[in-house]
Amino acid sequence: MKREDLEKLLALARAEWRLRQQSTFLGFLWTLLNPALMFAVLYGLFVKWLGRAQGDYAVFLLIGLVEWNFFASATSYSLSSLLRRGPLLKSYPLPLEVPVLASVLSVYFSHLLELAALGAILAAFQYPPSFPWLWVLVIDLAYLALAAGAGLFLAGLFVFFSDLERIWTLVLTAGFFLTPVFYPLSVLAPDKGQLLAYSPLTAVVESARLAFAGSAPRPEALGLTALWAAAALAAGFALLRLKRRAIGDAL
């Protein structure tokens, strides 16, 4: 990406973030309310059962929700970015990737603030900040690339298939239950737990928990996330480049 395109990307990402926060009365608080509400519901329902299998279940659940929420929000918001920014693309010579990546980055900005709030909460739970916490930033860079690749691919398809938004909502609902957000893999049968371990979302959530607990993530989990991220980015960029003219005509 050219330097001027990168500058446009960052400027558009900042504008997207401000628009998301200023368009509502509570602004960024809405970003925190979503995982907070889910935490209250899931903790109230499952602490008696899953708390026996997983120590510090409140911390375990909160980390899972914050990490899951980024992927779900980033991909859902970027999915409609090309159509949402259609007038801008018609007026200015922007690469198709710019509005999609700007949408993902705007959600990532909020995610960083969520992580800061999470760190403060963990410190209150007697999880003192430590050097392994920095691994979360490494994990999230791969996670950001994964969300960006998925967002590029979804945005390109959504121009032609308007039903994709509803389909993706269903996929995310299934993905929430297929990712160990509110349950540990240890409560599953070994074969099912091993199958879910191949998911990059599982790798991210589990790696973040290890980092916040003061341990380095497993190298194979980081490698798995990086491979999925590279594949998603390659597929997303390839789709937009192959269908650039058709997408331009559709917009």
N, C-alpha and C positions, 0 to 999 in steps of 0.2 A: 504494500500500500504506500502511495506517495505521501510525502510530508504534508502537503496541503490537504490531502484527503484525511490524514490522521488528525490534523487540527480541526477539520470540519466534524470529524467523528466525536472528538472530545467536547467540542462546543455544543453539538446536538445532544450528546449524552447529558450534559449539564442542564440544557434546556428541558429535556425530557424529565429529568429528576425534579427540577423545580416545578414543572407543570403537574407532575403526579402529587407533589406535596401541597402545592398551593391551591389545587382544585377542590380540596376538601377542607372542612372546618378544623378538623383535628390534625391534618397534615401527616407528619411522620408517625404520630401516635397510632394511626390506623395500621401501619406496618407492624408495630409491636402488639397491637390488640389481637391480630389474627393468631400468632403462635401462643399468645397468653390464654386466649379462650380455648384453643385446642388443648393446651396443657391442662387447664382446669378440668375439662371434660374427661380427657383420657386418664389423667392421674386419679380423678375421683372414681372412675370405673374400674381401673386395672391395678391400682396399687396393692390391694389386698392379695391378688393372685400373683401378679408379675413381680411385686416387691419381694416375694420369697425367693424368686429365681435370680433377681438382679439387685445387688446392693446399691444404695444411693439412687433409687429409682427416679426421684425428682430430677436430679442432675442428668441422668441417663436420658430421660424423656425430653428434657428441654434442649439438649444438644441435638438430638435427632430431629426435633421440630424445626429448629432454626436452620439446619442444613437442608432439610427437605424443602422448606418454604422457599428457599432461594431458587432451586431448580424449577419448582412448580410455577412460581411467579414470573421468573425470567422467560421461560418458554411460552407461557400463556400470553405475556405482554408482547413479546417479539413476534408472535405468530401473525398478528394483524398489522405489523409495522409498515409493510410495503403499501398496503391499501390506505392505512392511516396517513402516511406521508406521501401519498400519490401526487397531490398538488405541488409539493416541494420538489419531487423528482422531475416533474414536468417543467418546472421553472428554472431549476439549477442543475448544472452538469455534475450530479453526484453518482458515484458507483452505487449499485443496488445494495451492496453489503453495508453501507454506512448507516442508514436508518435502522436496520436490523441490529447491528452491533451496538448502536447507540441505545436502543431499547434495553438490551441485555445489560449494558454498563450502568444505565440508570437504576436498574433493580439491584445491581451489585453494589452501588454506592449505599443504598439502604441496607443491604446485607452486611456491609462493613460496620454500620452503626449498630445493627442487631448484634453482631459479634462483640462489639464494645460493651453493650448492655449485658450480654451473656457473661462476659468476663467479670463484670462488676457483681453479677448475681452469684457466680461461682466463688468469688472471693468471700462473699457473705456466707456461703455454704462451707467455708473453711477449706477451699481449694486455692491456696496461695499461688499467684502468678509465678511461672517458672520458665526456663529456657525452652522446654519442649512445646510450650504454647505457640512458639513461632512456626512450628510445623503446620499449624492451621493455615497460615498464609500460603505455604507451599501447596498444601492440599487444595486450597480454594483457587489457586491459579489454574490448576488442572481442571477443577470443577467449573470455573468460569469458561474455559475453552470448550468443555463438554456442553455447557448450556448454550454457548454461542453457536457451536456447530449445529445443535438441535434446532436452535432458533432460526438459523439461516435456511435449513432444509424445510422447516415447517412454514416459514414465511413465503418461500418460493412456491410451495404446493398450495398454500391457502389462496393465492391469487386465482387459481383455477378451480379449486374445490372448496366451496364455501361451507360445506358440512364438516370440514376438518376441525373447526373450532370445537364443535360438540363432541366429535370423536376423540380429540385430544383431552377434553375434560374427563371422558370416561377412562381413557388410558391412564391419566394421572390418578384417578380414584383407585384403579386397580394397582397402580404402582405404589401408592401409599401403603397399601396392605401387604405388598410384596417386598417392601423395604423395611428392615428392622428399625423403624422409627420409634415405636412404642413397645416393642417386645425384643428380648435378646434372642439371638439365633439358637441359643442352647435349649429353648423350650420346644424347638421343632425337631422332627425326626431327622437323624443325621443326613439322609439323602436329600431331603428338602432344604435343610440348612446349607449343604454344600452347593446345591443348585443356585440358591439366592446369593451365595458368596461371589458368583461370577458377575453380578450386577455392579456397574461402576457406582451406582448410588449407594449400595451397601458398603462398598469400599470407602467411599467418602465419609459416610456417617460413622462407620466403625473407626476409621483413622482419626477423625476429629475427636471422638471420645477418648482414644488412647492419648492424643496430644494434650487435651485438657486435663487428663489424669496424670500427666507428667511423664509419659512414655513416648518414644519415637514410634511412628506408624510402621507397619510391616512393609518392607520394600516391594513385595509382590502386590500389595494393595495399591500402592502409588503407581507401580508400573501398569497395572490393570486400568486404572483411571486414565493414565496418560495415553494408553493405546486406544481406549474408547473415545477420548477427546480428539485425538488425531484423526480417527476414522470419521467422527461426526463432522469435524471441520472440513475434511476433504470432501465429504458428500455434500455438505452445505454449499461450499464455494463452487463445486462442480455443477450443481443444479442451477445456481444463479447465473453462472457463465454460459451454460449450454442453453438456457431458456431466457437469456437476457432480452432478446428482441421480442419474444412472445409475451414476456412479463411487461415490457414497455408498452406494447400494443394493448394489453389487457387493462393497464392502469389508465 
